[in-house]
C-alpha cells in the first residue's frame, strides 16, 4: 500500500505539471498553489447485486476533488457521460484512469470539465477499485479557491465564485447520493 501511495505522489507531480501547461501556465503553477498536495486513497467495494437492473453500484456523480486517479479491477462497470450518452470504460490491466474533479473545473473556469460518471451493479460479481482523490494540502483545505486570475480576461470573465474545498466537499456529499449536481450552486 505504501509503495502504491508513493507511486500516486509521483504521478500527481507529473500530472500537475501537464495540467498547468495545458492551462497555458508555468509547469509549477498548480504545485505552487498546492491544490493537489494531499491524497486520499480509498478502496471502493461493490458487492454482487441480485437485481442489477434496479440498482447502481454508484449513481451519476462528479468528484468534489481537483483530480481523481482510479485503478479498476477486471470486472468493469464504470461509465462516463459523453455527449449525453453513457460510455463504458473497459478495464485494462494495470491502466490508471485520471479524471478532472469539480474543483479543477472551477479554478480552470470551465477550461477543464469535471467528469460525470457512474458504476453499474453486477448480478454475480464483486467489483473493487482503488481511487486516489487529490485535494489541497491540509493547511489549504480552508483556503478559498476560485478561477485562476491569470486565465481571466475581458472575454473570459470568472464563471464561479471562490469556494473553500472542505465546504464544497461537505455540500457535495449532502447532494451526491441523490444525483443532484453541485457545481451550479457556485456559478456566478
TIKE-466432 format. One line per 8 residues: number of its first residue (from 1); for each residue x, y, z of C-alpha. Coordinates in steps of 0.1 Angstrom, whole numbers, plus 5000, padded with zeros to 4 digits. Each point is the difference from the previous one (the first is absolute). Layout:
BEGIN
NUM = X/Y/Z | ...
END
This chain:
BEGIN
1 = 5000/5000/5000 | 5028/5024/5009 | 5017/4994/4966 | 4967/5006/4982 | 4996/5034/5018 | 5035/5010/4992 | 4993/4992/4963 | 4969/5022/5002
9 = 5020/5028/5014 | 5025/4998/4971 | 4971/4998/4975 | 4984/5030/5017 | 5031/5021/4994 | 5001/4991/4963 | 4963/5006/4995 | 5002/5033/5019
17 = 5027/5012/4976 | 4981/4988/4969 | 4967/5016/5011 | 5018/5033/5008 | 5015/5001/4966 | 4967/4990/4983 | 4985/5031/5017 | 5027/5021/4985
25 = 5017/5006/5033 | 5035/4992/5013 | 5005/4963/5007 | 5002/5005/5037 | 4969/5022/5003 | 4976/4974/5015 | 5028/4986/5022 | 5006/5035/5014
33 = 4963/5006/5009 | 5000/4965/5017 | 4966/4991/4986 | 5010/4963/4996 | 5024/4998/5029 | 4983/4972/5020 | 4986/4967/4990 | 4972/4979/5014
41 = 5002/4964/4989 | 4969/4979/5004 | 4990/4965/4989 | 4965/4999/4984 | 4981/4968/5005 | 4969/4992/4980 | 4983/4967/5011 | 4982/4977/4975
49 = 4964/5012/4996 | 4972/4975/4994 | 4980/5025/4979 | 5026/5023/4983 | 4973/5015/4977 | 4985/5016/5031 | 5031/5014/5016 | 5033/5018/4993
57 = 5033/4993/5016 | 5003/5038/5002 | 4975/5024/4984 | 5010/5028/4977 | 5024/5025/5016 | 5031/5020/4995 | 5028/5001/5026 | 5005/5029/5024
65 = 5037/4999/4994 | 5026/5017/4979 | 5009/4967/4984 | 4992/4963/5005 | 5023/4971/4990 | 4982/4966/4998 | 5012/4965/4997 | 4972/4976/4989
73 = 4999/4963/5005 | 4992/4977/4970 | 4962/5000/5006 | 4991/5033/4984 | 4968/5020/5006 | 5015/5035/4999 | 4983/5023/4976 | 5006/5037/4991
81 = 4974/5023/4985 | 5011/5012/4966 | 4978/5021/4977 | 4969/4989/5019 | 5008/4963/4997 | 5015/4976/5026 | 5032/4985/4987 | 5016/4969/5016
89 = 5035/5003/5012 | 5014/4965/4993 | 5025/4989/5026 | 5036/4997/4988 | 5023/4981/5024 | 5025/5025/5016 | 4984/5031/4984 | 4991/5030/5020
97 = 4971/5024/4993 | 5006/5036/5009 | 4970/5023/4999 | 4993/5036/5008 | 4981/5009/5031 | 4976/5029/5007 | 5026/5021/5017 | 5023/4999/4970
105 = 4971/5011/4978 | 4994/5030/5023 | 5036/5012/5000 | 5004/4994/4963 | 4968/5020/4994 | 4986/4971/4979 | 5031/4995/4979 | 5001/4965/5017
113 = 4967/4983/5006 | 4993/4976/5029 | 4989/4966/4989 | 4965/4987/5007 | 5003/4963/5006 | 4982/4970/5016 | 5006/4964/5008 | 4976/4972/4989
121 = 4992/4972/5023 | 5007/4964/4990 | 4978/4970/5009 | 5027/4975/5008 | 5033/5018/5004 | 5016/5022/5026 | 5017/5031/4987 | 5029/5016/5018
129 = 5020/5031/4989 | 5025/5023/5016 | 4994/5038/4998 | 5025/5026/5008 | 4983/5033/5006 | 5023/5031/4997 | 4992/5029/5023 | 5018/5031/5013
137 = 5025/4997/5028 | 4985/4999/5035 | 5009/5037/5006 | 4981/5009/4968 | 4968/4981/5005 | 4985/5031/5015 | 5016/5024/4974 | 4976/5013/4973
145 = 5008/4989/4964 | 4984/5018/4971 | 5006/5004/4963 | 5037/5005/4994 | 5005/5037/4994 | 5028/4995/4974 | 4974/4983/4978 | 4975/5029/5003
153 = 4995/5027/4973 | 4973/5023/4987 | 4987/4971/4979 | 5005/4974/5027 | 4984/5012/5032 | 4998/4979/5031 | 4971/4975/4999 | 5002/4988/5036
161 = 5003/5016/5034 | 5028/4990/5023 | 4995/4969/5019 | 5015/4984/5031 | 5009/4963/4991 | 4988/4986/5033 | 4967/5018/4998 | 4996/4989/4964
169 = 5006/4963/5009 | 4974/5002/5027 | 4975/5017/4978 | 5007/4975/4972 | 4996/4970/5024 | 4966/5012/5011 | 4987/5000/4964 | 5020/4974/4981
177 = 4981/4970/5013 | 4969/5014/4984 | 5018/5007/4967 | 4996/5038/5005 | 5027/5020/4982 | 5019/5024/5023 | 5020/5022/4977 | 4971/5021/4989
185 = 4996/5012/5036 | 5034/5018/4997 | 4994/5016/4966 | 5001/5038/4998
END
